[in-house]
Amino acid sequence: MIVKIKKNVKYKTKKCKKTLKMVKNEIVSFFKEKGKIKKLKKLGLNIWKWILKKDILKMLLMALPFILMDILTRLFASNVSFYPIYSVSPRLFSLAYIILLLGIILNIKNKYGKITYWVVFILFFILYMVHNVYYSTMNNFFGFSLLALTSEGSDYMMAAIKNCNIWVYVGALGIIVSFIFALKYYINDTMYNKKNIIKVSILFVILHIIAKLCLGTANFELTWDTWRNPRNVYNNFNDSNKCMALSGLYEYTVRDMYITYIKPAEKRSETENNFLSEVFGSNNDSYHKNKYTGLFKDKNVILVQMEGIDDWLLNSEIMPNTYSLLNNAINFKNHYSFYNGGGSTFNSEFSVNTGYFTPFTYPANAYSMNKNVFPYTLANLMRNENYSVRAFHMNNREYYSRGINYSNWGYDQYFGLEDTGDYSDTSYYLDRELILNEKFYEKLFHSTGKFINYIITYSNHVPFASNSGVCKRLLRLDYEEEIKEMTSSEKAEYINNLGYTEEDCIKRQAKETDYMVGLLMQALKENNLYNNTVVVFFADHYLYTASEEVLALHKDTSTNLVNHTPFFIWSAGLKKEEVKKVTSQLNILPTLLNLLGVNYNEKWYVMKDALDNNYKSIAIFPDMSWYDGTYYSVDGVVMNGKKIDEVTLEEKNNYAEYLIKKNDLVLKYDYFSEIMSGD
């Protein structure tokens, strides 16, 4: 077999050399023909004369500063792993705007044309500097909506300028030099030419349409990966990094200005206005206190959002470290982690941090709401209490636009293992790395003052197969000694012969999350944080990614009650307690705030503190069915065989409708921005 392959390679190499020789001979013979070189020289000379006659070279020089500003801006942010710098759409957008600019200034009177050229250059040079200085500091591009926060950011301006990437200033120097050359060779004696302006405008429109078409078609279904569909990103225009990558500096500026200042806001009906006024009116202020208020006052907090840790996985056999913590925890036994729209993991992050959920009654993804104002998030309130607030995950800051969203929620910083540059493979998929990575360890356990750390695990994620993903990596670690002398194919065969089923892999991957929990608790002890740190554990969703066959072995999958998942709050020395009231992700924030003794207004959130006696126990699911611990209602009808009178049922249905309406109207109309602005 090997001999046959060698002969085949030898034959193909010989054939390739023969082809190259033929091409070379053709080129040589072409130039040897009498007069050919003279004709080529003449053609080249004529083209050059035409370029000089039509001032093409001068036009290129005039365009050069704008070309540099666009390319350098996207180049400095090339770590935005979304849309490559060489992509067609941003280049077409920028080409269209540069052609439009030159087409206008070269077809109006010279005096006005030159003034226009100066003004447009100065404006975009300022934007070039602002974008790149801001990105160098914040890892996000500037947006006009940020101008409302100018006073808050003024203290950091000089630090941002000093710490900016030096190449931004080198690029700025190159742009200024190119602008000086452009002025030196500026095309003078231009006159007003209406026809040419119309032609250029038509060309601009055509190029602009083609650029948008190159972005592909939008996905109108709320799938988990809608966030990375270029046309969806462009249409929503709420992720500055992705939008800059796919549209370029000039389209980004124009569209951002349109979205921020010109696009008409959707108007609320009188009924909606009255509803929101009543919900957030002063008559509805509520500052309940109970026996749990301030129980964890001034303690550090670590929230651990556990990927795919379903209720049947949390036991002494599969997750002993985590399970043992229940002995010193408030355990919410009737907790439901539901999801709506795309991105179920991020939906939970959104809910726990804001107290709101992906809209029930209109299509929107949680990660597309980073332009909404959320003044009462976990991070914003805890920073007011002098806490540092940071988030930790394996994925990069661009995934689900986490970098921008966490910043919008008030976090000091979002950290992704993938962003550290420490990994040459996918070992950062393992939850242990959240603790073992030295950079993460330093930030998690060596911070000064009180802290909130939000950890998002990953290991119990699909695929659940021994030949791929996390399970494959874990099994290779488990049997490292047995397979270390084997070839790659032998290792694969050995692992495959272990006979791990889908359920086996799920359990093994859950054990990895549990191993991380063990490392976390050990680190708290090693850093003298064990006795003054509260750890909040909850699952992002039930294990819907597993097959129906596996799930059916462990829980009833026929109703929304399948969303039942773990949620408990641990603290050293805490007396074990079980809470039977129904909870969801929406309860976590107000419950935690009360335990920390933070004075907050209950009307700010959809749900209430689950430990309060006045809390009406309920979980609402995406199809608007609900469960209160006794009754499970679908379409207003109780489906679990429990008897209920019509008046009580109507009250409960109305309450569920009220909560949904509050949630959706606040998000749809960005109502908190009005509250904060006093409109």
N, C-alpha and C positions, 0 to 999 in steps of 0.2 A: 504493500500500500504506500509506504513512504517513498519507495523508488519511483512509483507511478506519479506521485505528487511532484517530486523533484523534476522528473522529465517534463511534466506539464508546465511548471514554472519556468524551466529553461526554454521551452518552446515559445511561451508567451513573451519572455524577455527578448528573445531573438526577433520575434515579430514586431515588437514595439520599437526596437532599434532600427529595423528596416523601414518602418513608417516614418520615423523622425528623419532618417536620411533622405527619404523621398521629398519630404516637406522642405528640407534644407536645400536640396537640389533645385526645387521649383523656385524658391526665393532667389537663389543665385542666378538662375537662368533669366528670371524676370528683369533683374537689374543689369544683366549683360546685354540685353536687347538694346539696339542703337536708339538713342533719343528718349528712352524711358525716364532716366534720371533727370534730364532737362525738363521734361514735361511735369514731373513731380515737383521739381524746384519752382517751376512757373506757377503751378497750382497753389503751392504753399505760399508763394509771394502774393498772389492775387487774394488769397484768403486773408493774409495779414493786412494788405492794403484796405480790404473791405472792413476788417475789424477797426482799423484806425479811422477810416472814413466815417463809419457809423458810430464812432466813439464807444465801441463795445468794451474796450479795455478800461476806459474811464468809468463806465457804468459798473464794471466788476469791482473797481477800486472803491466806488461809492457804496457798493453793496457789502464790501468786505467787513466793515465794523459790525454790521448787523448779523452777518453770517457767524462771525466770531463770538458775539454775545450769546447767540442761540446755542451753538455747538459747545462752547465752554461751560455754559450753565448745565447742560445735560451731561457733559463729560464729568464734571465735578461730582455729580450725583449718580455716577455709573453703578454704584453699589445698590441702587434701587432696582432690585432684580425683578423687574416687571416687563419693561418694554425696551428692547435693545436700542442703543444710540443710532445704529445704522438703519432702523426701521423706516419704512416709506412714509407713513402718515405725518410724523413730526417734520420731516424734511419738506414734504409738500405744503404743509401749513405755513412753514416759515418762508418757503419760496414764494408762495402766493402773496404774503404780506410785504415781502421785500420788493417784488415786482409791482405791487400796488403803490407802494411808497415812491419808488423811482419813477413809475409811470405818471404819477401826479406831479411830482416836483419838476420833472423835465418837460411837462406840458402846461406849465403856468409861467407867468412872467418871472424872469431870473431872480429878481429881488425877493419875491414872495417864496419862490422855490427854495432859495438858499436859507431863508429864515425857517421855513418848514423843516428842512433837513437838519438844521441845528437843533431846533426844539425837539423833534422826534428822537434824535440821537441822545440828547441830554436826558430826556425822560426814560429811555430804555437803558441808558448807562446807569442811571440811579437804580432802576429796577434790577439790573444785573448785579450791582453791588449789594443791594438789600437782600435779594434772593440768596445769593451765595454766602454772604456773611451769616444770615439767619440759618441757612441749611448747615453751614459748618458748625454752628453752635447747637442748634435744636434738632438736626437731622430731619427737618421738615422745611418745605418751601414756604415763602411768605404768601399770604392771601389778604385781600383787601378787608376781609372781615376782621382781621387782627388789628386794624387801625382803631377799633373801639377799645382796645386794651393797651393803647400806646402809653398811657400814664403808668400802668403797672410794669411795663417792660423797660421803661426809661433807665432804671437803676442798673440794668444788665447790658445796656447798649455799649458802653466803653469796653467792658470785659469781652463782649462778643467780637468787637472790632479787633481787639488785641489778640484774641485767641483764634482768630480766623485762619483757615488754611492759607499759607503763604502763596500758593499757586493762584489763588483768586486775585491777589494783587498783581502778580506777574501777568496774568491774563488781562487784567484791567489796563496795565501799561501797554501791552500789545494792541489792545483795542483803541487806546488813545492815539498811538503811533499810526495805526491804520486810518483813523479818522483824519489826522493831519495830512496824510498823503491824499486822502479822498478830497479834502478841501483844496489842496494844491492843484489837483487835476480835475477839479469840479467843472462840469460842462456849463459854460456861460452862454449868454445870448439865446436863452430859451424863450419861447413865446407861447401864449395861450392856444391850446389846440383841443377843442372840445371832443372831436372825433376820436383822437388818440386816448383821451381819458376814458371815454366810453368803452373802447376796445380793451384797454387794460383792466377796467372794472369787470368786464365780461370774462376775461381770462382769469381774474382773481376768483370769481364765483365758480368757474369750472374747476379750477385747481382745488378750491376749498371743498367742493362736493366730492371730488375724487378722493381727497385726503380722508374725509369722513367715511366714504364707502370702504376704504382700505382698513378701517377699524373693524369691519365685519358687522354682523347683525347682533342686536341686543337680545338678551335672554329675559323673557318676560315672566318666566317661572322662577319662583324663589328657591333655587337650588343652592347648595352649600358653597359652590364655587363661582357664583355670580359676581363676587367681588373682584375676580380676575378676568372677567370678560371685558375687553377694551372698550366696546361700545357702551356697555353699562356704566363703566367708570366715567366715560366722556359725558354721557347723558346726565348722570347724577352730579358729577363734578364736585365731589366732596372730599376726595383724597388728593391733597396738593402734590404729593410725590408722584403718584401714578399719573395724574393729569399732566404734570410737566413732562414726564417721560413720553407720553403718547401724543402730546399736542405741540410741544416746543414753546419757547418763550413768548412769542407774539400771540398765538392763538390762546395760550394760557391766560395772558394778561387781559385780552379782550373778553374772553368768556367768563373769567373770574369777575371782571368788572360788571358784566351783564348779570351774572347770578347774584352778585352782592347788592348792586344798586338799581338795576333796571327791571329785572324779571319781576312781573307783578306777583305779589303774594296771594295765595289762595284765600279768598274771603270766607269768613265764618258766617253761618246763618245766625239769625237773631236767637233762635232756640239754643244753638251751641254757645253763643255769647252768654246767655242767661245761665246756662248750665255751669260754665267755667267760673262765672262771677260768683255763683252760689257756692261752688266747691271750694274756691280759694278766698272767699270773703272772710272778713275778720270774725264773723259770727261762727265760723267753722274752725277757729283756732283751737288746738288741743295739745296740751303738754302733760300727758298722763305720767304719773310716777307710780311705781309699785315696789314690792319687796326686792326685786332684782335690780332696781335702778342703782347704778354705780358699783355693782358687785365687782367689776373688773377695772375700776377707776385707775387710770394712769398706767395700766399694764400694757406691755407690748402685745401686738396681735399678728399672728400668721394665719392667713386663710389658705387652705389647701383645696383647690378645686380638682377633684379626682376624675380623670378621664375614664368613662365607661365602667366605674365601679358600681355595679348593680347590687341590690340588697342581698342577693344570694351568694355574693362573693365575700361579704364582710363576715367572716367567721374565724374561729381559732385555728382552723386547719390551713386555710388559704392565706389569710392576712392576720397572723398572730400579733404583730406589733401594733397594728391599728386597732384590732379588736380589744386588746388589753386596755386601751385608753378609755374605753366605755365605762370602766370602773370609777373613773374620776371625771365624768362628763354629764352634761345635760343632753340627753338623747331624744331627738324629735322623731318619734316612732312612726308618725304618719306623714312623712315628707314625700313630696312629688316634684321631680325635676322634669318638667315638660318642655317642649321646644316647639317653635313656630317659625315658618320661613326657612331660610337656608342658614347653615352654620350653627348647629345646635350647641357646640361648645362655646362659641362666642356669645350666643344668646344668653347663656347663664352668666358669663362675665358681665354682660351689659346689665342684666337684672340685678345682680348682687351689688354692682357699683352704683347704679342710678336709682333703683327701686321701681323701675318701669320695665316693660317687656315689649318684645317685637309686636307691632300692631296686630290686632285680631281682625279688624274690619277693612283694612286696605293693605295692598302689597308694599312691603318695605323690609329691607334687611337691617338688622341692628347695627352692622358696621358701616352703614351708609348715613348714620345720623351724627357724624362727628362735627357737623356745623351747628347742630342744636346746642342750646345753652342748658347745662345741668349744674346749677349752683349748689345743689344739696347732695352731691355724691359723697361716697365714703371718703374719698381722698380730700375733697375740699373741706369737709367738716373736720376731719382729723388733722389736717394741716393747721386749721384754726386752733387746734388743741396742742400745737407744737410737736406734732408727729412728722417724721419723714415717711413718705408713702411710695413704695416701689413695687413693680410687678416682675415676675420671673417665669420664663417658659423656655421650651426647647426651640421653638420656631422663631424665624426672623421677624423684625418689626413691621415688615411689609405685609405679612400674612394676615388676612382679615383686617388690614390697615391698623394693626394693634398699636403701632407707634403713635399714630395720630390720635386714635381714639383714647388711649390711656392719657395722653397729654391733655386732651379735651376734658377728660374727667378730673383733671387736677393732679395726676401722679407726677412725682418728681422725675421718674424715668421708668421706661420699660426695657428689660434686658432679655435678650434671646441667646441661647447657647450657640445657635447657628451664626449669630452676629459676632461672636468673640473671635472667630478665626482660629480656634484651637483644635478644630477637628478636620481630619482628612477623609473621614468616613462617616457613617451614620450612627456612631456610638452615642451621639448626643440624643438619640431617640430613647435611651435608657434613663428612667427617672432618677437613678442614682447620681447621674451627672449634675443634676440640679444642686446637689450638696457637695459632691466630690470635686467639681470644677473649682479651682482655686479663686478665680475672679468672682464667681458667684458666692462662694463661701465667705469671702471677705466682705462683700456687700450685704449678705444676709445676716451675718452674726457679729460684725465688727463696726457697726454704725454707731454714731454718737447720738445719744438722746433716745427718746421713745420712737418706736417705729411700727409701721404697718407693712408687712410683706405679703404680697398676693402671689402664691405659687400655683401654676397650672401644670398638672402632670400630663403625660402623653402615652406612657408605655402600654396601657390597655386599649390600644387602638388597632383597627383593622390594618393588615390582614391577620387572621388567626390561623396561620398555617406554618408548619415546621420548615418549609422551604422558602419562606420569604419574610420580610419585615422584622419586627421586634422578636417574635418567637424564634426565628432562625438564629438571630444574634445571641439570644439568651441561651439557647441549647448549645451553641458552639462554645459559650463560656462555661456552661455546666459540665460539658464533656471535653474540656480543653486538654486535659492530660491524655485522654484516650485517643484523641484525633491529631495531636500535635505533629506526629511523624507522617501523617497521611497527605496524599495529594488532594487538590481541590475537589476532584470528582469523587475520590474515596471518602472525603469528609461529608460531602453532600449525601452520598449513599448511606453512610453510617447514621447520619441524623435522620434521614428518611426512614430507615429501618427501625428507628426507635418507636415508630407507630403512634406518634402524637396526633390526637384527633383535634378538631376545632375546639372542643370544650377543654381539652388538656392545655392547649395554647392559651386560651382565655385565662385559665387559672394560673398558668405560669407567668403570664404578663401581669396579672393582678398581684402576684407575689413580688414582682419587681417594684411596683408602686409601694407595696408594704415594706420592702427593703429600704426604699427611700425614706419612708416614715420613720423607720428605726434609726437611720442615719441622722434625720432631722432632730429627733428627740435626744440622741446622743450628743449632737452638736450644741443643743441648748444647755445641756449639763456641762459640757466642756467649757462653755463661754459664760457660765454663771447667769444664764438666762432662763433656766428651767422653772424657777419659782415665780418669776414675774412676767411670764409670757402665756398668753391664751392662744390656743390653736383651734381654728374653726375648720371642720372637715365637712365637705359635701360633694356629691357627684354632679357632674355637668348634665348627665342624662342617663336613662336606663340603657342597657346594652342592646339598643335596637340594631346595631351593626352585626350582631350574631344571627345565625340562621334561626328560622322559626322552630326547627327541630330541637335545637339546644335550649332556646328560651322556654319552650313548652315544658321542659323537664323541671323547671324551677319556678315558673309563675304563670298566672292566667294572662294570656295575651289578647283576650277577646275584647277588652275595654280599655279606656284611658287610664285605668288604675294600674296598668302595666308600668306606668311612669314612677312607681314607688321606688325610692332610692334612699341611701343613708344621708343623714345630716346630724352632726353632734358638735358640741362645743366643749373642749377639754381645758382644764386648768389644774395644776398640781394641787392636790389636797382637796379638790372639789368633791362634795358629796354626790354620789351617783343619783341621777334623777331622770325619770322618763316622762316625756310630754306627749299626750295622746291627741292633742289638737292637730288638725290638718294644717300643714304648711307647704310652701313652695319657695322657689328662689326669691320671690318678691318679699318674703318675710325676713330674710336673712339680714338685710341692712337695718331696718328699724329695730329689730331684736338686738342686734349687736350694739347699735348706738346707745340703746337704753342700758345695756349691761356695762358699757364704758362710761356711763354717766354724762353723755353728751345731751345738752338741752336742744331738742329739735321739735319742730311742729309736725304733728302726725299727718296733716293734710298735704304735706309735700310728697307723700308716697302713696302708691296704690294700696298696699297692704299695711298692716299694723304689727307692732311688737307681739310675737306669738306667745310671750310669757305674761301678757297682760290679761286680766280677768275680763276686760271689755272686748277682747279680740273675738270677732265672729269667725269661727273656724271655716275655711273654704279654700279650695284650689280650683282654678278655672283652667280648662284645657283649650287648645287652639280651635276646636270645633264648637267652642262655647258651652260644652257640657261642663258640669261642675260636681264636686264631691265635698261634703262637709263632715265626713267621718261617720255619718249615718246614711245619708241619702246620696245616691248617684243619679244625677239628672241629665238626660239627653233630650235636646229640643223641648225643654220645659216639662218633660215627663220622667218620673222616677222609674229607673230601670232595674234596680237591684232587689225588687220585691218588698221593699219597706213601705209601710202604710204612712201616709201623710195627708193632713186635711188641705183643702184647696187654698185657704187663706195663707197658711204657712208656706205652702209651695210657691204661691205667687210672690210672697215677700222675699223668699230666697232667690227666685228667678230674677226679680227686680234688682236685688242687691248685686247679683252677678253681672247683670246688664249695666248697672251703675259703675261698677269697677272697670269693666271693659271700655265703657264710654270715656271715663276719666283718663284711663291709660292712653287711648288712641287719640283723643283730642289734644292732650298735652303734647304728644309727639308730633302729630300732624301739623299743628300750627306753631310749634316751637314756643309754647306758651310761657315758659320760664324766661325767655328773652324779653318778653313784654313786661313781665313782673319786675325784672331787674332794671329795665329801662324806664319804668314808671308810666308806660303808655296805657 
